[in-house]
Amino acid sequence: MTIQERLKSFRMQVSSGIDAFCEELLKNGCKITAPTIYGYEGGQRQPSVSYISGLIKVYDANPFWLLQGVGEMFVSEEDKSKANMPANIDLSNTVFIPVVNMDVSAGFGSLTEEIESTKDFVSFGKDWIKKHISANVNNLVMFTVRGDSMDGGNSRIKNGSQIIVDTSVKEYINDGIYAIRIENALFVKRLQYMPGKLLVKSDNPIYQPFEVDLKTDSVNIIGAVVYVMNDMSCI
């Protein structure tokens, strides 16, 4: 089954009607409407992290089953053991961020498709997210950086770095590092405002900066980089 089919199957398993289902989730802090749920189940919308978290918290949904079709529909001690997951982990306090391959996401349309179809997620504790990232978790996407154009500054972004991007930022806000689309490829670049223009810069000095006229569509902002992670091979 697809994730959309699993979401529908789960809802029909735990509730006799969509209204009662929404009310039960609302009681537990997950505000959701029937049209939104139908959009998730029909594939018109990407299931939000808060919705997945609500199913885990309220109905003991197994996130591995919901997201990847692994294990049983509901969380059990056996599922935890098979997943090699410590027994003291609180799944209701866990959020899942989709991981997208930056190499194949050529343009915003295909990026949306990648997010909706990805089977790769990274889990974080809600408290950790609140401490380190101020953005809404529903708007976060993780990319693995390819290339060395940002290697050399204080951003710590290197070839192989993993970055978390806030996709709610669709336009320039202030000088900083953004995930951007140039023609049919995605890049991570530093943007700096100039009168009527943006200066697109790389931290690696071998890559020359260039200007973009704000009146053109040469560069589309995918989101702002809000966190950077490296393994030892990237240091």
Order of alpha helices (4+ residues) and beta strands (2+ residues): alpha-alpha-alpha-alpha-alpha-alpha-beta-alpha-beta-alpha-beta-beta-beta-beta-beta-beta-beta
